[in-house]
Structure formats: C-alpha cells, structure tokens
C-alpha cells in the first residue's frame, strides 16, 4: 500500500477484498424502495427485546452472524472486529458483539463511522496485521433520538429539514486477497464546521465536510468525478445533497450536470419521500451501511456499477454540546470500491 497526497491510502491490487456482507433492516426501512436488497427485514423494531437498546444490540449481533454464515467463517477465524454505533460508550457494538469473543476496536465518526471502520480494517489487512476482519455499524431511531434530540414518545414536532435515524445494522468481512468487491482507496477526512447549531439541520451541517473530503480524494488520486460510476454521500438527505451539489459546482469540482448525474446520497435513497415521518431522508450510522452493503454492492454484482466512491458523513454533536448551543462540527471519510472480477 502507499500514501497518496495528504489524506489518502492506496491499497495494492488484491490486497483488501470484501468477501461477504450482511444487512438487517428495521420496519420502515424494510418498506422503502431498497427493501429487496436487505438480508433480513424486521416487522418489529423491538426485535423481540424489552428495550430499544437491546433491540439494536440484537440487530448488530444478527448481522454479524449472517456475514459469517455467508463467508463460511467461524467467529474464531476473525482476527479483529471493528465497529460503531451512536450510543454512548458504543454499547450496541460492544454488548451486541461480545459473544464473538474476538479482539475488538470501537471507532466513532458518528454517521461516518462505517467508512472509518473500513479504513482501519483495510489498513490492518493490507499491512498484514490481520487476515480476516469483521466491520460493521448499527443505529436505531428510538435509541438515537433520546440521545441527540427528544425521545420519540415525547412527540416533538420536527421541521421538514429533519432526518430520520435509520434503524438497522450491517457488517462486512474483509480479507487479504480478492473478494467480490475490492477496497482500493481510503481518504481520511478533516473537521468542517459550517456554523450550524440546530440538530434538525444535519444535512446542512455535514455537506461541507463531504465536499472537502471528496475534493481532497480527487486531488490525492488525480481522479475526477467522471472516473466513478457513482459517488454517494452517507447521510445528507435531500436538503444536504442539494447543498453539496451546489458546493461542488461553486468550488469548481464538477459542472452542474455532472454533479447531478454522479453524486447521490444514501439518506435520500433509503426511504420513499412519501413514507411517513422520513422528512428530508435518512441518517444514522446504519444508513450508508445498509445502502452500500445492500443495494449498491448488489448493483456492482450485476455489473451496473464498476467503480464506487462512498463518502459517509457524520455530525459530531453530543447531547451536551447541542444543549449548550455549540456549532456542529462534521467529518466525512471516503472509501473507493471496485468490482472484484
């Protein structure tokens, strides 16, 4: 592997393969336009548990089991497990996957965590410090809302710019060599702060971070948007996606037609805008995970996408920082995928 420019890691040919993925979707996600791309679709967001938090842990655990089954990999074969969620102390990750009894690294970049986890996992595999790594994230609308805004039971009215935290979990198993999909590059993002203070304006807060990371990735690799069949951000929703496209044009990264054609957002894709209470679209640590590991990887298998860039986005606020009126710093990390054949 090699470092390109300021922020990008380039993995050599056949160094980091994705051999299997899994997706577990909540009830509203299972009713959305990408429903048939998910491995498991829940009809109860409690997943048979007595609390929302235990439900999220159960989803994460089931996602890991499905990935191991697909890869014909026993948990004891995993050298490392890397993951994240949005709960304090990463309880869904650590408690949900503790039965694996493997070395674990919890990471956190809010809703951008899946790309951070993939970057760290890719680094471990490419350098030979791990041969097989399981990576994943989870989120749940009823656990996240009580931490970052209000419990859903409170019934607070939300503005149209708000986003719904995706309920679900997804994992992938990475191994040295060729997989169904290859990770070729990882670009590590920097903090961007647009001065947004409202936790209802996540798309506006995160769009500048996505623009900065995408621009840095293209500068480091010498590529253009045209070198990718699709560039997707993680959790901007429809409002944030419009802002990002405007920024890309304003900063000379792409023309308006190219930005419109090549740049999409997982949060704008996972729900139908006519579904109830989805507002501007989806967000959450599971948002880009479900869309990428489910829908987009399936499109790659079908030959519709050959080269994909995923720029997951995260708003780095906390319960305390929001209540104290601080601005919301954001970050975006990018992972480039190519078909493995």
FIDOVO-39795 format. One record per residue (C-alpha): x, z, y. Coordinates in steps of 0.2 Angstrom, whole numbers, padded with zeros to 4 digits, always signed. Example, Ala and Ser with C-alpha at 12.3 -4.5 7.8 and 13.67 -1.06 7.14 Angstrom:
2
+0062+0039-0022
+0068+0036-0005
***
This chain:
341
+0000+0000+0000
+0005-0002+0018
+0000+0004+0035
-0006-0009+0047
-0006-0006+0066
-0011+0010+0072
-0025+0016+0061
-0027+0005+0045
-0021+0007+0027
-0020-0008+0017
-0021-0006-0002
-0012-0019-0013
-0021-0031-0024
-0029-0022-0039
-0024-0005-0033
-0041+0003-0029
-0056-0003-0039
-0074+0004-0039
-0079+0004-0057
-0096+0012-0055
-0109+0018-0043
-0125+0028-0043
-0139+0031-0031
-0153+0044-0031
-0166+0041-0018
-0179+0053-0010
-0198+0048-0010
-0199+0039+0007
-0183+0030+0003
-0190+0025-0013
-0205+0017-0004
-0194+0007+0008
-0188-0011+0007
-0172-0007-0004
-0182+0003-0017
-0177-0008-0032
-0158-0006-0028
-0158+0013-0032
-0154+0020-0049
-0166+0035-0048
-0182+0036-0036
-0189+0053-0034
-0208+0056-0032
-0205+0074-0026
-0192+0078-0013
-0190+0096-0020
-0183+0088-0036
-0191+0102-0046
-0182+0115-0037
-0188+0130-0027
-0179+0126-0011
-0174+0111-0001
-0156+0116-0003
-0156+0117-0021
-0165+0101-0022
-0151+0092-0013
-0138+0100-0025
-0148+0094-0039
-0149+0076-0032
-0130+0076-0030
-0127+0083-0047
-0138+0069-0055
-0129+0056-0045
-0113+0061-0052
-0120+0061-0070
-0127+0044-0068
-0110+0037-0061
-0100+0045-0076
-0113+0038-0088
-0111+0020-0081
-0092+0021-0081
-0092+0029-0099
-0081+0043-0091
-0082+0061-0096
-0081+0073-0081
-0064+0080-0089
-0057+0062-0086
-0059+0064-0067
-0043+0069-0058
-0051+0073-0042
-0069+0074-0034
-0071+0071-0016
-0087+0073-0006
-0098+0079+0008
-0115+0084+0014
-0122+0090+0031
-0125+0108+0026
-0114+0122+0032
-0099+0125+0020
-0103+0109+0011
-0114+0119-0001
-0123+0104-0008
-0106+0096-0013
-0098+0112-0020
-0113+0120-0028
-0121+0104-0034
-0105+0098-0042
-0097+0114-0048
-0102+0111-0066
-0090+0097-0066
-0076+0110-0066
-0063+0097-0058
-0052+0098-0043
-0062+0096-0028
-0059+0091-0009
-0073+0093+0003
-0072+0082+0018
-0083+0081+0034
-0086+0067+0047
-0105+0071+0047
-0114+0054+0043
-0097+0045+0042
-0091+0056+0028
-0093+0043+0014
-0080+0032+0022
-0068+0047+0025
-0070+0052+0007
-0067+0034+0001
-0052+0033+0012
-0044+0049+0005
-0049+0044-0013
-0041+0027-0011
-0025+0034-0004
-0024+0046-0019
-0027+0032-0031
-0015+0019-0023
-0001+0032-0022
-0003+0037-0040
-0008+0055-0037
-0024+0052-0045
-0030+0039-0058
-0049+0042-0058
-0058+0049-0043
-0077+0053-0040
-0083+0051-0022
-0100+0055-0015
-0111+0062-0002
-0129+0069+0000
-0141+0073+0013
-0159+0079+0014
-0171+0078+0029
-0178+0096+0026
-0161+0104+0025
-0153+0094+0039
-0167+0096+0051
-0167+0115+0051
-0149+0115+0055
-0147+0102+0068
-0165+0102+0076
-0180+0111+0070
-0187+0114+0053
-0200+0101+0048
-0213+0115+0046
-0212+0118+0064
-0220+0101+0068
-0210+0097+0084
-0214+0080+0091
-0200+0068+0091
-0196+0053+0103
-0195+0035+0097
-0176+0036+0098
-0175+0049+0085
-0169+0045+0067
-0175+0052+0050
-0162+0060+0040
-0161+0051+0023
-0165+0061+0008
-0154+0056-0007
-0137+0056-0015
-0124+0043-0021
-0107+0043-0029
-0094+0030-0034
-0080+0031-0047
-0063+0024-0041
-0049+0020-0052
-0032+0011-0052
-0034-0007-0056
-0048-0020-0054
-0066-0014-0053
-0082-0023-0049
-0078-0020-0031
-0061-0018-0023
-0057-0007-0008
-0044-0017+0002
-0043-0008+0018
-0047+0009+0027
-0047+0011+0045
-0047+0029+0052
-0057+0032+0067
-0054+0042+0083
-0066+0053+0093
-0078+0044+0105
-0089+0053+0117
-0102+0044+0127
-0108+0059+0136
-0125+0060+0126
-0131+0078+0124
-0148+0076+0116
-0149+0077+0097
-0163+0065+0097
-0151+0051+0103
-0139+0050+0089
-0139+0031+0089
-0133+0031+0107
-0120+0044+0104
-0112+0035+0089
-0112+0017+0094
-0096+0018+0105
-0087+0026+0090
-0092+0012+0079
-0087-0001+0092
-0070+0007+0094
-0066+0008+0075
-0072-0010+0072
-0061-0016+0087
-0046-0007+0080
-0049-0013+0062
-0049-0031+0068
-0034-0028+0079
-0024-0020+0065
-0028-0033+0052
-0028-0048+0063
-0046-0052+0057
-0061-0057+0066
-0080-0053+0063
-0080-0071+0055
-0069-0065+0041
-0083-0054+0034
-0099-0060+0027
-0107-0044+0034
-0102-0029+0044
-0113-0014+0043
-0113+0002+0053
-0119+0018+0045
-0132+0027+0054
-0135+0020+0071
-0154+0015+0069
-0162+0001+0078
-0158+0009+0095
-0139+0012+0092
-0137-0005+0083
-0143-0014+0099
-0131-0004+0110
-0117-0008+0098
-0120-0027+0098
-0120-0026+0117
-0104-0016+0117
-0096-0029+0106
-0101-0043+0117
-0096-0034+0133
-0079-0029+0126
-0075-0047+0120
-0075-0043+0102
-0089-0055+0097
-0101-0068+0105
-0119-0063+0106
-0124-0075+0091
-0110-0068+0080
-0114-0050+0084
-0132-0053+0080
-0129-0063+0064
-0114-0052+0056
-0117-0035+0062
-0131-0024+0054
-0134-0006+0052
-0139+0004+0036
-0150+0016+0046
-0160+0000+0051
-0161-0007+0034
-0166+0008+0023
-0184+0010+0030
-0198-0002+0035
-0201+0002+0053
-0220+0003+0048
-0216+0018+0037
-0222+0035+0044
-0210+0046+0054
-0195+0035+0052
-0194+0032+0071
-0178+0022+0075
-0172+0022+0057
-0162+0032+0045
-0146+0043+0047
-0138+0057+0037
-0123+0057+0025
-0133+0048+0011
-0139+0034+0022
-0124+0022+0021
-0120+0028+0004
-0137+0023-0003
-0137+0007+0006
-0119+0002+0002
-0119+0008-0016
-0136+0002-0020
-0142-0013-0010
-0125-0021-0003
-0115-0019-0019
-0129-0027-0028
-0128-0042-0016
-0110-0043-0019
-0113-0044-0038
-0125-0058-0035
-0112-0067-0025
-0121-0066-0009
-0108-0056-0001
-0089-0058-0005
-0081-0048+0009
-0090-0032+0017
-0085-0020+0030
-0094-0003+0031
-0091+0007+0047
-0100+0023+0043
-0104+0033+0059
-0105+0052+0062
-0111+0063+0076
-0100+0079+0077
-0113+0091+0084
-0117+0108+0077
-0132+0120+0079
-0122+0130+0092
-0114+0115+0102
-0132+0107+0104
-0139+0124+0110
-0125+0126+0122
-0128+0109+0130
-0112+0101+0124
-0110+0082+0123
-0110+0075+0106
-0093+0068+0101
-0094+0055+0087
-0082+0046+0075
-0083+0031+0063
-0072+0026+0049
-0071+0009+0041
-0069+0003+0023
-0067-0015+0018
-0073-0021+0001
-0071-0037-0009
-0079-0043-0025
-0068-0038-0040
-0068-0055-0048
***
